[in-house]
Amino acid sequence: MRTHFAALLAVLITAGCAVGTAAVVKGAGPDDLLKLRKGPGLNHDIIIGLPDGTRLSRQNCVTNAGKVWCRVSLAEKPSVSGYVSADYLAVR
């Protein structure tokens, strides 16, 4: 059991989803926005679009349909929260 937990923790950290860390949106591109969604997956409604450089606070991450999604809140406005793909998060 301990080995499984260590492996899971390593995957989450590698995916950029260490709990309680600061992050920034990276890789959305100059003409696109990262979608902040109500739930972890593409089938959930979009709350807002986030440009590259947006500062976030990360909470927990989950896997849905083979993709890692992290619950985040805006650093400047913590009341705005939702899920984003971990592929577009960088540690600050």
N, C-alpha and C positions, 0 to 999 in steps of 0.2 A: 504494500500500500504506500509506504513512504517513497519508494522508487517512482511510482506513478505520479504522486504529488510533485516530486522534484522535476519530472519530465514535463508535466503540465505547466508548472511555473516557468520553466525554461522556454516553452513555446510562447507563453503569454508575454514574457519579457522580450523575446525575439520579435514578436509581432507588434511591439510597441504599446503594450497594454498593462504595464505595471500599475497597480491600483494606487490612486492618490497622487499621481505625478502630473507635472505641467507638460503640456504638449502644444504643438503648433501645426496648423494645416500646411501640408507640403505636397506638391505634385498634382494639384488640381489643374494647374495651367493658367496662363495669363488671361485666357478668354473663357474660363469655366469656373464653376463653383462646386465645392464639396457639399453634398446634400446632407443636412442634419435631419434625421428621420425620427418619427415617433416610436419606432421599434427597430429591432435588429434585423434588417433585411430590406431588399428592394421593393417588397410588396407593401411597406408601410408608408404612410403619408409623409410628405416633406414639410418640415417646419420652416426652414430657412436655408438659403445658400450661403456658404462660407468661402471667402476668397483665401488664397494662399497667404500665410502669415497670421491668420486669425489665432489668437491665443486661447487655449482651452485648458480645462481641468479634467483629467481622466478619472473615471471610477472603474467599475468592473467591465470585463469583456466576455463575450460569448461567441460561440461558433454557430452559424446558421448557413446551411447549404454550402458548406466548405469554405465560407468566408468568416473572418474574425471581425466582429463589430464591437466597438467600445462605447459605453455610455459616457458622455461628456457634458460639460456645461461651459458656457462662455466665461472666460476669465473676467471680462469687463461687466458681465451681467449674468451672475450665477443662476438666476431664476429661469434662464433659457437653457434647456437641456434636452438631450435626445441621444440618438445613436449615429455614429459615423463609421465608415469602413476603416479598419486599422491600417490599411494600405496607404492612407493619406495622412498619417500622423507621424510627427517627428518629435523626439524628446527635446525639450527646451533646456 
